[in-house]
Amino acid sequence: MRRVAGLVLSALGTFLIILALLTKFVDVGEAVKFPLNEDQVTTLVATNASYFSPSHLAELTGATLEDTLSTEGISAAGTSSTAVWKQFNYVYDRTDAQTVSYSTERLAFDRSSGALENCCGSAIGTNTKVHVSGLGYVWPFNAQKKTYQVFNSTLLKTVPAVYAGTATVLGEPVYKYVENVPATPDGSQTVPGTLVGLTSAAPVKLAQYYASTTTEYVDPVTGGPVKGNSSEHIYLVNSSGTPVLTLINANFVTTPGSVASVVHTAKNYDSQIDLLDFIVPLIIGIVGVILLAMGLILYLVRREAAVYEDEHEVGEVPV
């Protein structure tokens, strides 16, 4: 009976050890994914900003701009492997109480790696034929200390996000990534000549340039950005390459309220992932090892007893 019990315990222990390995290396990868039903609003503020106001037909300076990013998951368009999120970006001038700009985008991405996918109605504004690549809304789970390619929705191409060290945001350890875009041609604008210092009001077509530096603080466990600041400069140049009109020049920083909300969410997800990735497999593995050891002990002890009985029959006195 002990031999049978030993075999049963050994088999059960082996099963639990294998289950622990599967839970850590297979099941967690399937269970931990970016959600289909994302619903998040993030606010950034830029002080002492400058921008061109169409209503004033002039460049305004010293403005306080508020950038509201509303991100919503489109659950019906997603699958077990692909999420589809849309984002509405609205910039408002608190100082002059007017709209500065707004834009929309809809992007599909892999629910584990965060890599953008060209499917599911992806669009930047009205451009439904845009080809996307790199990362979009999120970094991958277990983000690494390396450079990632991130899609820039203004230039419609990827730019490198260079790993720039670690930091702590409200007690949450994060990785810092910096995206630096030097002054880059970005189409053209036709404006009245008087807006750019000419004596004639006749329309003049000028080249548009875009430059930005964006720093993202990312929770490496969940791949979610928890804080960021983005310095953006868009301007027009004349034929000699001299800047003649600022369309926007602002440094947007995530507000403390938004940071606190995102960090709280990140910490909750971190705890859940840690439970699945470490604590549960560890407990299952320990129980498996104990049962396997007990089973082997019972089996081997009973086997030795059986061998002894075979060698020395009952009633025989060994010489």
N, C-alpha and C positions, 0 to 999 in steps of 0.2 A: 504493500500500500504506500509506503514511504517513497519507493522508487517511482510510482505513478505520480504521486504528489510532486516529487522533484522535477519530473518531466513537465508537468503542467505549469509549475511556477517558472521554470526555465523558459518555456515557450512564451508565457505571458510577459515575463521580463524582457525577452528579446523583442516582442511585439511593441512594448512601450518605448523601448530605446529607439526602434525604427520610427515609431510615431512621433517621438520628440524631434528627430532629425527632419522628418517630413514637415512637421509644424513650423520649424524654424526656416527651412530652406525652400519649401514649396508652398505650403498653405498660406503663410504670411504674405508672400508675393501676390497670391490670388486675392487675399482678403483686404489688403491695404492698397487702396486706389483713390485717386482724386474723385470727388463726388460728381454725380450728374446734375444734382440740384443745387449748385452753388448759389448763394445769395449774400452778397457782401457789398457794403458801401464804404469807400475809403476817401478821406478828404485830405488834400494838401493845400498849403497856403504859401504864397510868395509875397513878400513885402518889398517896398521900394522898387516895384517892377515898372517896365515901360512897354507900351504897345501902341499900335496904330488903331485909332477909333474911327470907323467909317461914319458914325453919326456926327462926329466933330470934324471929320476930314483933317485930323491932326494927330500927331504923336503925343500921347499922354504919359507923364512920368510920375514917379512917386506913388504909384497905385498899389493897393493891396488886392491881390487876385486869389480867388478860391477855386481850386480844381477838384471837382467831385467825380470820382470813378465809381460807377455802379455796375457791378458784375453779376450776371444772372445765368445760371445753367439752364440749357434747353434739354430737359430730360428726355423728351420724346425723340430727339435727334441723336441721342447717344446710344452706345452699346456697352457690352461688358468690358470692352477694351478701349473704347474711344469716348471722350467727353466733348461736348460742344457748349461753349460759353459765349455769351455776347456781352459787350461792354459799351457803356455810354459815358463819354468823357465831356464834361460841361465846365467851362471856365467862365467865372463871373467876376466882375470888378466891384468889389465892395465899396471902394471909394467913390466911384461915379455911378454906382447902381445900374450897371448895364452888362449885357452879355458880351463876352469877348470872343468866344469860339465854342464850337461843339463838334463832336465826331462820334462815329459808331464803328464797331467792328465785331465780327463774328468769326471765331476761330475754333477749329477742332484739333484735339491733341491726344496723344497716348496717355492713358490714365495711370500709368506707372512711371514712364520716363519723362513725361511732360513735353515730348517732342511734337511739334506741330505736324498736322496731316492735311493734305490737300483733298478734302472731301467735305460732305455734309453741309454744303452751302456756305463755305468759308468766304468772307468778304471783308474788305477794308472800305468803309463808306459804301459807295455805289459800285465799287470795283469788285465784280464777282469772278474775275478771271485772274486775280492775283495768285502768284505762286509763292507759298510760304515754306519756311524751313527753320531749323533751329528751335529754340525754346520760345514760348510765348508768355502765358500768364504765370507759370510756375517753373521751379527747378525740379529735377528728379528727386524721388525719395532717396535718402542717404546721399545727399549732394557731396561732391568731392572738392578737394582743394586744388582746383584746376581752372583753366579758361573754358568757358562755354560760349557757344554761338547763340546770340539772342536776336530774334527778328525785330527790326525797327520798322514800325508801321508808317513812319513818315518817308523814309528812304526806300521802303519796300525791299529790304535786303537785310541779311544778318550782319551784326557787328559783334566783335569779341567782348565778352564780359570777363574781365581778368580778376582772378582771385587775389584779394588784397589784404588777407589776414582775418583774424577773429575779433569778435567784440561781444559785448553783453548788452541786451536791450531789455530793461525791466526784469532782470534776472534770468533771461533766456539766452543761452549761448548761441551765437549766430556766426555765419560766415559773411564776409564783406566782398562784394563783387563790383567792379567799376567798369562802366561802358563809356568810352571816350570817343566822340565823333568830331574830328576836326572840321573846319569850315568846308562844306561840301556843296557843289551845285545841286539845286533841287528845283529845276524848272524855271519858270519866269512869270512875271506879272506885268500887266499893262496898266499904267496909272497916268493921271494928268501930269504934264510936265511941271506945273507949278508946285506939286507936292514934293518934288525932288530938287528944288532949287532952280528950275529953268524959268525963263521969262514967259514962255509960251505955255498955254494950257493944253496944247495938242497932246494926244496920248503918246506915251513913250513906253516901249517894251524893255524891261530891265531884268537881268538875271537875278534869281533868288538863291540865297545861300542858307544853309542850315548847319548849326553846330550845337553840340550838347555834351554834357557830362552827367552821367547818372550813376548814383551809388545805391546799390540794393543790399539790405541786410536780410539774409535768408536763414530761416531755421533749417539746418542741414538734415534733420530727421524727416520732416514732412515736405521739404522743398518749397515751403510757402514764404514769400517775402513778408517781413513783419514791419519794415520801416524803409523809407527811401527818400532821397532828395535828387532832384533833377534840375540842372541848370540848362536852360534852352534859349538859343538866340537864333532868330530867323530875321533876315534883312535883305534889302535890295541893294545892288551895286550898279554904278554907272559903267560906261564903256571902258573906263580906265581901271575898273576894279575897286573903286572907292565906295564904301558904304554910304548910301544917301537916304535910306529910310528904314527905320526899325519897325518890323511887324510885331515882334514880341521879344522881350529880353527879361527873363524872370528865372528865379531860383525857387522851385517848389519843394516844400518839405512836408512830410506827413505830420498831421496834427497829433498832439499827445493822446487825444481821445481815440483816434483811429488806431494808433500804435497799441494802446492798452487793450482794445478789443481784439485785435489780430493776435497779439501775444497770448491772451487768455485762450483763444481758440487753439493756437499752436501747442500750448502746454497740455491741453486736454488730449489732443491727437498724439502728442509725444507719449503720454502715459498709456494710452491704448496700444500704441505700437510697441512700446517697451514690454507691456504685458504679453502680447502675442509673440514678440520676437525673442524674448529672453526668459521671463518669469515662468510662463506656462511650459515651454519646452524643458526648462531646467527642472521643474517639479516632476514632470512626466519622466524625464530621463533618470532622475535620482530614484524614483519609485521603481523604474524598470531595472536599474542596476541592483537594487536591494533584492527584488524578487528573483532576478537571475542568479544572484549569489546564493540566496536561500535554496533555490531549486537545485543548483549544482551541489551544494553541501548535502542536501537530503539524498540526492541521486548517488553521489559518490560514497557516502556513508553506508547506504543500503547495499551498494554494489560490493563494497569491501566486506560487508557482513555476509553477503551471499557467497562470495569467493571463499571466505573462511569456512562456512558451513559445508561447501562442496568438498573442501580439502579434508575436513574433519567431521566425519559422519557422527550423528547423534549416538552417544553411548560409548564411543571409542575414546580410549585414553591415549593421548599422544605419548610416544616414547622419547 
